[in-house]
Amino acid sequence: MAVTTTASVREPREIVNVPAIGKLSITTSSLRFINSSRHSKPYGLDSSRRGRLSPNFCLARRRGNLTVQTRAFTDEAGSRDPDLTAGPDGSLLATGDWIAASAVLALAATERGLESAGEGETIRIDVSGVGAFDTAGALLLSNFKGRLEKAGREVAFVGERDEHRILLREVTNHYAPPPPPQHRSRFVDMLADVGRTMIESGRDLVAGVAFLGQVIAALGRLALHPGRFRVTALVNQIEQIAFKGAPIIMLMSFLVGAIISQQGIFQLQRFGATSFVVDLVGILVLRELGVLLTAIMVAGRSGSAFTAEIGSMKMREEIDAIRVMGLDPVEVLIVPRILALVISLPLLTFLASMAAIFGALVVSWIYGGITPDVFLSRLKDGIALNTFFVGLIKAPFMAIVIGVIACVEGMAVKGSAESLGRQVTTSVVKSIFVVIVMDGLFAVFFAAIDY
């Protein structure tokens, strides 16, 4: 251990270099006060100005070293007022203690410095005469430099010590003024928003396709190793989606069918074509509304549940635990849910269509005077078998889309409850939107092939 003693009139100090473990070394500057009667007052506190502290602590981190330098607490008799005066060569001389305790005096000194600055384009601020120095003084000098630069001057600090340079650099970087706001037209902002939305939509599409590929790969592995397939999880998900969801879906479909029948009778009876309401309800429900309403309700009920369940597991790091145990989260969590949707949605579509037709039958009997036997006979004669199958063909594809979107958004949950709520909302909105788009594409496709 090497001991080096340096002394000055104001601050005698002893510097001790102690090697630490590895390649780091710690340099500590410990100060010794000169025995004086003035040091009988509280440590670092000036009794003549209660509450005034004049410490200076500087922490400088360097590569390979951690240097800690601590200056002594100085009392009023040992402190110097900050000042900023003109030098003989046109520079500005900063002297005194630029610390928080004398911030008011330092601010006044900067105002005087503006008046003392010469007319030259280049101004040097000599800080070699600065005594105690902290972040408050560094901020004042940095602001003073900024005011001169705004006036078109080139300003540079000279004569600074290492601790001065570190504090000035950190304060300048931390308190740098924000860039001026860019004023753009609303039309440009609207185009930028549209562009960002399109980019995000493209990324979502790529993520969904990639996730679907993982699901297909997991299905292939399960086909090669049937013992790894979790039948219990599949049955549980079918119970949650189909059996527990059937009552509310059938009730909603019953009401929708009744409303369509009532509005159809109200409009068609003007032309004496009340019986055509049966054809209207049959085609509309079996081809479009049955599967569409079911998919929307499943997306809002089961899709949101999938996102919340997987997101909660992601927040509690349960998915990472599944990977640590050597299991594939896609096989354990995703495949049973998507398969359950593919199985359940056609069943729910059939039940919803039957409930809607039954609701239309009841309203037609009560409101339109169409008896049940006439209603069923007209339905049998006016509805072809392909009309019944159109809705059932759409259901598995919509189930896959709902399941993939719900699981992707669940896996995207971060570690906060806000993220969970945001992803659940996003999952439902995206699922409903994509389901409606798919229904329109299927309608165009079946019309093109005349099916």
C-alpha positions as CSV (number, residue, x, y, z in Angstrom):
1,M,0.0,0.0,0.0
2,A,1.4,3.3,-1.1
3,V,0.7,6.4,1.0
4,T,1.2,9.8,-0.5
5,T,0.7,13.0,1.5
6,T,0.0,16.3,-0.2
7,A,-0.6,19.5,1.6
8,S,-1.9,22.9,0.9
9,V,-2.7,25.9,3.0
10,R,-6.4,25.4,2.9
11,E,-6.9,21.7,2.5
12,P,-4.3,19.3,3.8
13,R,-5.1,15.8,2.7
14,E,-3.8,12.2,2.7
15,I,-4.3,10.0,-0.4
16,V,-4.3,6.3,0.2
17,N,-4.3,3.8,-2.7
18,V,-5.6,0.4,-1.7
19,P,-5.8,-2.4,-4.4
20,A,-9.1,-4.2,-4.6
21,I,-10.0,-7.7,-5.8
22,G,-9.3,-8.2,-9.5
23,K,-8.2,-5.3,-11.6
24,L,-10.1,-2.5,-9.9
25,S,-8.6,-0.1,-7.4
26,I,-10.2,2.4,-5.2
27,T,-8.6,5.8,-4.6
28,T,-10.0,7.5,-1.5
29,S,-9.1,11.1,-0.5
30,S,-9.7,11.5,3.2
31,L,-9.2,14.9,4.6
32,R,-7.9,16.0,7.9
33,F,-9.0,19.2,9.5
34,I,-6.4,21.6,10.9
35,N,-7.0,21.8,14.6
36,S,-8.6,25.2,15.1
37,S,-11.0,26.7,17.5
38,R,-13.4,27.3,14.6
39,H,-14.0,23.6,14.2
40,S,-15.9,23.5,17.5
41,K,-19.1,24.4,15.7
42,P,-21.3,21.6,14.2
43,Y,-19.6,19.6,11.4
44,G,-20.4,21.1,8.1
45,L,-22.9,23.6,9.6
46,D,-22.3,27.3,9.9
47,S,-23.8,28.7,13.1
48,S,-23.9,32.2,11.8
49,R,-26.1,31.1,8.9
50,R,-28.2,28.3,10.2
51,G,-28.9,25.5,7.7
52,R,-26.1,26.5,5.4
53,L,-24.0,23.5,4.3
54,S,-21.0,23.8,2.1
55,P,-20.0,20.3,1.2
56,N,-18.7,19.1,-2.1
57,F,-18.9,15.5,-3.1
58,C,-17.7,14.4,-6.5
59,L,-18.0,10.8,-7.8
60,A,-16.1,10.1,-11.0
61,R,-16.2,6.6,-12.6
62,R,-13.3,5.7,-14.9
63,R,-12.5,2.6,-16.8
64,G,-10.7,0.2,-14.5
65,N,-10.9,2.5,-11.5
66,L,-13.5,4.0,-9.2
67,T,-12.3,7.3,-7.9
68,V,-14.1,8.9,-5.0
69,Q,-13.1,12.4,-4.0
70,T,-14.6,14.2,-1.0
71,R,-13.8,17.8,-0.2
72,A,-13.9,19.1,3.3
73,F,-16.8,21.0,4.7
74,T,-15.8,24.6,4.8
75,D,-17.3,27.2,7.1
76,E,-18.1,30.8,6.3
77,A,-14.6,32.1,7.1
78,G,-13.0,29.7,4.6
79,S,-15.5,30.1,1.7
80,R,-15.1,32.6,-1.2
81,D,-17.9,34.3,-3.0
82,P,-18.3,33.3,-6.7
83,D,-17.4,35.8,-9.3
84,L,-17.0,36.1,-13.1
85,T,-14.8,38.9,-14.3
86,A,-13.1,40.0,-17.5
87,G,-9.5,38.8,-17.9
88,P,-6.6,40.7,-19.5
89,D,-6.8,38.7,-22.7
90,G,-10.5,39.1,-23.2
91,S,-11.4,35.9,-21.4
92,L,-13.7,35.5,-18.4
93,L,-12.3,34.4,-15.1
94,A,-14.5,32.3,-12.8
95,T,-13.3,32.4,-9.2
96,G,-14.7,31.5,-5.8
97,D,-16.9,28.6,-4.7
98,W,-19.6,27.7,-7.2
99,I,-21.8,25.6,-5.0
100,A,-25.5,25.4,-4.1
101,A,-25.1,27.4,-0.9
102,S,-24.0,30.4,-2.9
103,A,-26.2,29.9,-5.9
104,V,-27.8,33.4,-5.6
105,L,-24.3,35.0,-5.7
106,A,-23.3,32.8,-8.6
107,L,-26.4,33.7,-10.6
108,A,-25.6,37.4,-10.0
109,A,-22.0,36.7,-11.1
110,T,-23.2,35.3,-14.4
111,E,-25.3,38.4,-15.1
112,R,-22.2,40.5,-14.5
113,G,-20.3,38.2,-16.8
114,L,-22.7,38.9,-19.6
115,E,-21.9,42.6,-19.3
116,S,-18.1,41.8,-19.0
117,A,-18.0,39.6,-22.1
118,G,-16.0,41.2,-24.9
119,E,-17.1,41.8,-28.4
120,G,-15.1,39.0,-29.9
121,E,-16.7,36.0,-31.5
122,T,-14.7,33.5,-29.4
123,I,-14.9,33.7,-25.6
124,R,-12.9,31.5,-23.2
125,I,-14.2,30.9,-19.6
126,D,-11.2,30.2,-17.3
127,V,-12.4,28.1,-14.4
128,S,-8.9,27.4,-13.0
129,G,-9.6,29.7,-10.1
130,V,-12.8,28.0,-9.0
131,G,-12.7,26.5,-5.5
132,A,-15.5,24.3,-4.3
133,F,-17.7,23.1,-7.2
134,D,-20.9,21.1,-7.4
135,T,-23.7,20.5,-9.8
136,A,-25.5,23.7,-9.0
137,G,-22.4,25.7,-10.0
138,A,-21.9,23.5,-13.0
139,L,-25.5,24.1,-14.1
140,L,-25.1,27.9,-13.8
141,L,-21.9,28.0,-15.8
142,S,-23.4,25.7,-18.4
143,N,-26.5,27.9,-18.7
144,F,-24.2,31.0,-18.9
145,K,-22.3,29.3,-21.8
146,G,-25.6,28.5,-23.5
147,R,-26.7,32.1,-23.4
148,L,-23.5,33.3,-25.0
149,E,-23.8,30.7,-27.7
150,K,-27.4,31.8,-28.5
151,A,-25.9,35.3,-29.0
152,G,-23.7,33.8,-31.8
153,R,-20.5,33.5,-29.7
154,E,-18.1,30.5,-29.7
155,V,-17.6,29.6,-26.0
156,A,-15.1,27.1,-24.5
157,F,-14.1,26.3,-20.9
158,V,-10.3,26.3,-20.2
159,G,-8.3,25.5,-17.1
160,E,-10.8,23.0,-15.7
161,R,-9.8,20.2,-13.4
162,D,-11.0,16.7,-13.9
163,E,-13.8,17.0,-11.4
164,H,-14.9,20.3,-13.1
165,R,-14.9,18.6,-16.6
166,I,-16.9,15.7,-15.3
167,L,-19.6,17.8,-13.7
168,L,-19.8,20.2,-16.6
169,R,-20.2,17.3,-19.1
170,E,-22.8,15.5,-17.0
171,V,-24.9,18.7,-16.4
172,T,-24.7,19.7,-20.0
173,N,-25.9,16.3,-21.2
174,H,-28.6,16.0,-18.6
175,Y,-30.1,19.5,-18.8
176,A,-29.7,19.9,-22.6
177,P,-32.7,21.8,-23.9
178,P,-35.2,19.7,-25.8
179,P,-35.3,20.0,-29.6
180,P,-37.8,22.5,-30.9
181,P,-41.2,20.8,-31.8
182,Q,-41.7,20.1,-35.5
183,H,-44.7,21.8,-36.8
184,R,-46.2,19.7,-39.6
185,S,-49.6,19.9,-41.3
186,R,-52.4,17.7,-40.1
187,F,-52.5,16.0,-43.5
188,V,-48.9,14.9,-43.1
189,D,-49.6,13.6,-39.6
190,M,-52.6,11.7,-40.9
191,L,-50.5,10.1,-43.6
192,A,-47.9,9.2,-41.0
193,D,-50.5,7.6,-38.8
194,V,-51.9,5.6,-41.7
195,G,-48.3,4.5,-42.6
196,R,-47.6,3.4,-39.0
197,T,-50.9,1.5,-38.9
198,M,-50.1,-0.3,-42.1
199,I,-46.7,-1.3,-40.9
200,E,-48.1,-2.6,-37.6
201,S,-50.8,-4.5,-39.5
202,G,-48.1,-6.1,-41.7
203,R,-46.1,-7.1,-38.6
204,D,-49.2,-8.6,-37.0
205,L,-49.9,-10.6,-40.2
206,V,-46.3,-11.9,-40.3
207,A,-46.5,-12.8,-36.6
208,G,-49.8,-14.5,-37.0
209,V,-48.6,-16.6,-40.0
210,A,-45.4,-17.5,-38.1
211,F,-47.4,-18.6,-35.1
212,L,-49.8,-20.6,-37.2
213,G,-46.7,-22.4,-38.6
214,Q,-45.6,-23.2,-35.1
215,V,-49.1,-24.7,-34.4
216,I,-49.0,-26.8,-37.5
217,A,-45.5,-28.0,-36.6
218,A,-46.7,-28.9,-33.1
219,L,-49.7,-30.8,-34.6
220,G,-47.2,-32.8,-36.8
221,R,-45.1,-33.7,-33.8
222,L,-48.2,-34.8,-31.9
223,A,-49.3,-36.9,-34.8
224,L,-46.0,-38.7,-34.7
225,H,-46.1,-39.0,-30.9
226,P,-49.8,-39.4,-30.0
227,G,-49.0,-40.1,-26.4
228,R,-48.0,-36.4,-25.9
229,F,-51.4,-35.2,-26.9
230,R,-53.3,-33.8,-23.9
231,V,-56.9,-35.1,-24.3
232,T,-57.9,-33.8,-20.9
233,A,-57.0,-30.2,-21.8
234,L,-58.9,-30.5,-25.1
235,V,-62.1,-31.8,-23.4
236,N,-61.8,-29.1,-20.7
237,Q,-61.6,-26.4,-23.4
238,I,-64.5,-27.8,-25.3
239,E,-66.6,-27.7,-22.2
240,Q,-65.6,-24.1,-21.5
241,I,-66.3,-23.0,-25.1
242,A,-69.2,-25.1,-26.3
243,F,-71.2,-26.4,-23.4
244,K,-70.9,-23.3,-21.2
245,G,-71.1,-20.9,-24.1
246,A,-74.1,-22.5,-25.8
247,P,-76.9,-20.9,-23.7
248,I,-75.9,-17.3,-24.2
249,I,-75.2,-17.8,-27.9
250,M,-78.5,-19.5,-28.5
251,L,-80.3,-16.8,-26.6
252,M,-78.7,-14.1,-28.6
253,S,-79.4,-15.9,-31.9
254,F,-83.0,-16.5,-30.9
255,L,-83.5,-12.7,-30.3
256,V,-81.8,-11.8,-33.6
257,G,-83.9,-14.3,-35.6
258,A,-87.0,-12.9,-34.0
259,I,-86.0,-9.3,-34.8
260,I,-85.3,-10.2,-38.4
261,S,-88.6,-11.9,-38.8
262,Q,-90.5,-9.0,-37.3
263,Q,-88.9,-6.4,-39.5
264,G,-89.2,-8.6,-42.6
265,I,-93.0,-9.2,-42.0
266,F,-93.5,-5.4,-41.3
267,Q,-91.9,-4.5,-44.7
268,L,-93.2,-7.4,-46.8
269,Q,-96.8,-7.3,-45.8
270,R,-97.2,-4.0,-47.7
271,F,-96.7,-6.0,-50.9
272,G,-98.7,-9.0,-49.8
273,A,-95.5,-11.1,-49.7
274,T,-95.4,-12.0,-46.0
275,S,-94.6,-15.7,-46.7
276,F,-91.3,-14.7,-48.2
277,V,-90.0,-13.8,-44.7
278,V,-89.3,-17.5,-44.3
279,D,-86.9,-17.5,-47.3
280,L,-85.3,-14.2,-46.0
281,V,-84.7,-15.6,-42.5
282,G,-83.5,-19.0,-43.8
283,I,-80.9,-17.7,-46.3
284,L,-79.7,-14.9,-44.1
285,V,-79.3,-17.0,-40.9
286,L,-77.9,-20.2,-42.5
287,R,-75.4,-18.5,-44.9
288,E,-74.3,-15.4,-43.0
289,L,-75.7,-14.4,-39.6
290,G,-75.6,-17.7,-37.8
291,V,-71.8,-18.3,-38.2
292,L,-71.0,-14.5,-38.0
293,L,-72.8,-13.9,-34.7
294,T,-71.4,-17.1,-33.2
295,A,-67.8,-16.2,-34.2
296,I,-68.2,-12.7,-32.8
297,M,-69.6,-13.9,-29.5
298,V,-66.9,-16.7,-29.3
299,A,-64.2,-14.1,-30.0
300,G,-65.5,-11.8,-27.2
301,R,-66.0,-14.6,-24.8
302,S,-63.5,-17.4,-25.4
303,G,-60.9,-15.4,-27.3
304,S,-60.6,-12.9,-24.5
305,A,-60.3,-15.7,-22.0
306,F,-57.5,-17.3,-24.0
307,T,-55.6,-14.0,-24.1
308,A,-56.1,-13.4,-20.4
309,E,-55.1,-16.9,-19.3
310,I,-52.0,-17.1,-21.4
311,G,-51.1,-13.5,-20.6
312,S,-51.4,-14.2,-16.8
313,M,-49.2,-17.2,-17.2
314,K,-46.7,-15.0,-19.1
315,M,-46.7,-12.4,-16.3
316,R,-46.1,-15.1,-13.6
317,E,-43.3,-16.7,-15.8
318,E,-45.3,-20.0,-15.9
319,I,-44.6,-20.3,-19.6
320,D,-40.8,-20.1,-18.9
321,A,-41.3,-22.8,-16.3
322,I,-43.0,-25.0,-18.9
323,R,-39.9,-24.6,-21.1
324,V,-37.6,-25.3,-18.3
325,M,-39.4,-28.6,-17.6
326,G,-38.6,-29.6,-21.2
327,L,-42.2,-29.1,-22.6
328,D,-43.3,-27.1,-25.6
329,P,-45.8,-24.3,-24.6
330,V,-47.4,-24.5,-28.0
331,E,-48.2,-28.2,-27.5
332,V,-49.3,-27.8,-23.9
333,L,-51.3,-24.5,-24.1
334,I,-52.0,-23.5,-27.7
335,V,-52.9,-26.7,-29.6
336,P,-55.7,-27.8,-27.2
337,R,-57.3,-24.4,-27.3
338,I,-57.2,-24.0,-31.1
339,L,-58.5,-27.6,-31.6
340,A,-61.3,-27.0,-29.1
341,L,-62.3,-23.9,-31.1
342,V,-62.2,-25.8,-34.4
343,I,-64.5,-28.5,-32.9
344,S,-66.8,-26.2,-31.0
345,L,-67.5,-23.4,-33.4
346,P,-69.3,-25.5,-36.0
347,L,-71.4,-27.0,-33.3
348,L,-72.3,-23.6,-31.9
349,T,-73.0,-22.3,-35.4
350,F,-75.5,-25.1,-35.9
351,L,-77.2,-24.4,-32.5
352,A,-77.2,-20.7,-33.2
353,S,-78.8,-21.1,-36.6
354,M,-81.5,-23.4,-35.2
355,A,-82.2,-20.9,-32.4
356,A,-82.5,-18.0,-34.8
357,I,-84.9,-20.0,-37.1
358,F,-87.0,-20.9,-34.0
359,G,-87.1,-17.3,-33.0
360,A,-88.3,-16.3,-36.5
361,L,-90.9,-19.1,-36.4
362,V,-92.4,-17.9,-33.1
363,V,-92.6,-14.2,-34.3
364,S,-94.0,-15.3,-37.7
365,W,-96.7,-17.2,-36.0
366,I,-97.6,-14.5,-33.5
367,Y,-97.0,-11.3,-35.6
368,G,-97.5,-12.5,-39.1
369,G,-100.0,-15.3,-38.8
370,I,-97.7,-17.9,-40.4
371,T,-98.3,-21.2,-38.6
372,P,-95.4,-23.5,-37.7
373,D,-96.3,-26.2,-40.3
374,V,-96.5,-23.6,-43.1
375,F,-93.2,-22.0,-41.9
376,L,-91.3,-25.3,-41.9
377,S,-92.8,-26.4,-45.2
378,R,-91.8,-23.1,-46.8
379,L,-88.3,-23.4,-45.3
380,K,-87.8,-26.9,-46.7
381,D,-88.9,-25.9,-50.2
382,G,-87.0,-22.6,-50.3
383,I,-83.7,-23.5,-48.7
384,A,-81.2,-25.7,-50.5
385,L,-78.8,-28.0,-48.7
386,N,-75.8,-26.0,-49.8
387,T,-77.1,-23.0,-48.0
388,F,-77.0,-25.0,-44.8
389,F,-73.4,-26.1,-45.4
390,V,-72.0,-22.6,-46.3
391,G,-72.1,-21.5,-42.7
392,L,-70.6,-24.7,-41.4
393,I,-67.7,-24.5,-43.9
394,K,-66.8,-21.0,-42.7
395,A,-66.8,-21.9,-39.0
396,P,-63.5,-23.9,-38.8
397,F,-61.5,-21.2,-40.6
398,M,-63.0,-18.5,-38.3
399,A,-62.1,-20.7,-35.3
400,I,-58.5,-20.9,-36.4
401,V,-58.2,-17.2,-36.9
402,I,-59.8,-16.4,-33.5
403,G,-57.6,-18.9,-31.7
404,V,-54.3,-17.7,-33.4
405,I,-55.0,-14.1,-32.7
406,A,-56.0,-14.7,-29.1
407,C,-52.9,-16.8,-28.4
408,V,-50.6,-14.4,-30.1
409,E,-51.8,-11.5,-28.1
410,G,-51.6,-13.5,-24.9
411,M,-47.9,-14.3,-25.6
412,A,-47.3,-10.6,-26.3
413,V,-48.3,-9.6,-22.7
414,K,-45.5,-7.9,-20.7
415,G,-45.1,-7.8,-17.0
416,S,-47.9,-5.3,-16.1
417,A,-51.6,-5.5,-15.6
418,E,-52.0,-2.6,-18.0
419,S,-50.3,-4.7,-20.7
420,L,-52.7,-7.6,-20.0
421,G,-55.8,-5.4,-20.3
422,R,-54.4,-3.8,-23.5
423,Q,-53.7,-7.1,-25.2
424,V,-57.1,-8.6,-24.2
425,T,-58.8,-5.6,-25.8
426,T,-56.6,-5.8,-28.9
427,S,-57.3,-9.5,-29.2
428,V,-61.1,-9.1,-29.2
429,V,-61.0,-6.1,-31.6
430,K,-58.7,-7.9,-34.1
431,S,-60.6,-11.1,-33.9
432,I,-64.0,-9.5,-34.6
433,F,-62.5,-7.4,-37.5
434,V,-60.8,-10.3,-39.1
435,V,-63.9,-12.5,-38.7
436,I,-66.0,-9.9,-40.5
437,V,-63.5,-9.6,-43.3
438,M,-63.3,-13.3,-43.7
439,D,-67.1,-13.6,-43.9
440,G,-67.1,-11.0,-46.7
441,L,-64.4,-12.9,-48.6
442,F,-66.2,-16.2,-48.2
443,A,-69.4,-14.5,-49.5
444,V,-67.6,-13.3,-52.6
445,F,-66.0,-16.7,-53.1
446,F,-69.2,-18.7,-52.8
447,A,-71.0,-16.2,-55.1
448,A,-68.2,-16.6,-57.7
449,I,-68.5,-20.4,-57.7
450,D,-72.3,-20.2,-57.6
451,Y,-72.6,-22.2,-54.4
